[in-house]
Amino acid sequence: VRATEPRDEFQVLWPREIGVEYFADHLALGGDDHWIVLHNRNHPNFELAVNPIGSRAEPITVIAGNDRVRLDEIDVTEKFVYLSYRSEALPRVGLMPITDDGLGPLSPISSESELTAYGVGAGGEFNPKYVRLATSSFIEPAKLFDFDPDTGATLLRKQGEVLGHFDASDYLQERLWVTADD
């Protein structure tokens, strides 16, 4: 339903299919309105696709399904699409710039260490200066950052308190991969 015509009838984005989940948001590309859709129609770990609003053509895949990466959530702002995903069993966040030519490549927001998990917080603003990021790891308390997508700079806003004497350098975290028989 268009915002200018709130009494219009709803339009179906995709017909229902058993077992198919999808999450859509509005995206302006090159002055045209599009749907950006996260879906599991072709892959159980989800894919990211775009389609002009009103088009009946098959959506254009931006990020194809991948057996090693699960796409979880999208957040759209005026200049960027933030993608929450899970890679090597850890939550990650990446961003794709919105340009006149379409969506730019996915750039992972780098982590403090291999085992740091990232999450993006819903901001509610369409053109935010900063985006809220949360991190956690096995050896450091949770942290909240403001992330500047234009520069990649982060500003620590809050860090969880650890009672008693705590020094993260006193601890070690590592990952060991083991192949199971099943």
N, C-alpha and C positions, 0 to 999 in steps of 0.2 A: 504494500500500500504506500503510495506516495504521501509525503508529509503535507503536501499542498492539497491533497484530496483524501482526507482521513475516512470518508464514508465509502470509498471505493471498495470493491470486493478484493479479498486476499488473492494473490496469485501463487500458484505452486511453483516452488523453485525446482525441485526434483520430485517426481512421483515416488511414493513409498515403495521400498523394496525390502523384503525380509532380510534381516541381518545387516543392512546398510545403515550406518550412522553418518550424519554430516552436520557440520557447524559452519554457518555462513556469516559473512560480514560485508558491509559496503566498502568499496575501494574505488577511488577516482584515479584513473590512469589516462594520461594524455588528454584530460578534459572530458573523458567519457566515464559513465558510471558502469562499474563491474561488480560482480559478486566474487569474493574470494572464499573458496570452499575447502574445508578440511574434511576429507571423507575416506571411508574404507571400502568403497565400491570395488576397487581393483586389487587392494592389498590390505591384509589385516592390520598392518602397522600404520595405515593411513597415508594419504597423498594430499598435496596441496595443488589446487587448480584455480583458474580464473575464467570467468565467462562474462561477456557484456550483458548487462541487465536487459531482459526482453528477448535475448537470443535463444533459439532452440538448438543451436549447434552444440556439439560435444565440447565440454570444458577443456581448456588448454592446461595441460599438466605443467606446473612450475617445479614441483619437487615430487619425483616418482616414489612409490613405495620402496622400502628397503628392509631387508631381513635383519639388519643390524641397528637400525634407528627407528624409533617409534615417535611419530609426530603427535603432540598432545593438544596444543592450544595455540590460537592466534590472537593477537591484539593489534588493531589497526589504529595508527595515528595519521596525521596529515602527511608526514614525510617518511614514515617507516612502518613496516610490518614486523612485529616481534613474534618469533616462533618459539614456543616452549616444546622441547623434545627430550627424549631419553636416548642416550648413547652410552654403550658399555655399562649399562645398568644405572647410570647417574643422570639426574635431571640437568638439562642444559638450556641455555637461551641463546638465540641468534637473532640478528636483525637483517632485514632486506630493505634497502632504500627504495623509495617510490620515485621514479624518474619519469620524464616525458616519454621515454621509450619503453616503459614498463617497469617491472620489478628487477632490481639489481640482484646480484648473487647473495646467498646467505653467508653472513659473516658471524661466526660464533663469537660470543662475548667471552673473552679469555678468562680462564679460572686461575685462582691463586695457586692451586696445585691440581694434580691429576684427579684427586679424589674429592674435590670441592663440588658440591651440588649447587646449582643456580636456579632461581625462580624469579619471574617478573610479576610485579604487583599491578593490579588494575589501577590506572590513574584517573580515569574519568575525563581527562582533558584531551581535546583533539589535537592540539599543538603544544605539547608540554616541552619545557626547556630540559627537564630531567625525567627519567623513568626510574621508578623504585625497583631495586634488585635486592633479593635476599640470598644469602649464602649460608651453607652449613658444611661442616666436615666432621671427621671423627675426632680431631684433636683440638679444634678451636671452637669457641662459642659462636652462636649464630650472629650474623652481621646484617645490617641494612645499609644499603648504599643508594645514593642518587647517581645515576649513570647519565652522562651527557652523550647522546648518540652522535652529535656532530663532531666531537673531539675524541670520544672514547674514554674520557676522564671519569673517574669515580670519586665520590666524596662520601666518606664513612659518616653515617648519621647516627647509628646506634650499634652497640655491641653487647651481647649478653654478658652478664656478670658471672664470674666463677668464684665461689667462696674459697677462702684459704689462699695459700701460695700456689699460683699457677703460672707456668711458663710453657708455652706450646713447644718450645725447642727441647723440652724434657721428654717429649713423646715422639713416637714414630708411627706413621701410617703407611701401609703398603697394600698392594693388591696382588693376590695370588690366584691365577686361573687354574682350575682343575677340570679335567675332562671326566665326566661320569660315564659309566657303562651303558646307561640307558639313553 
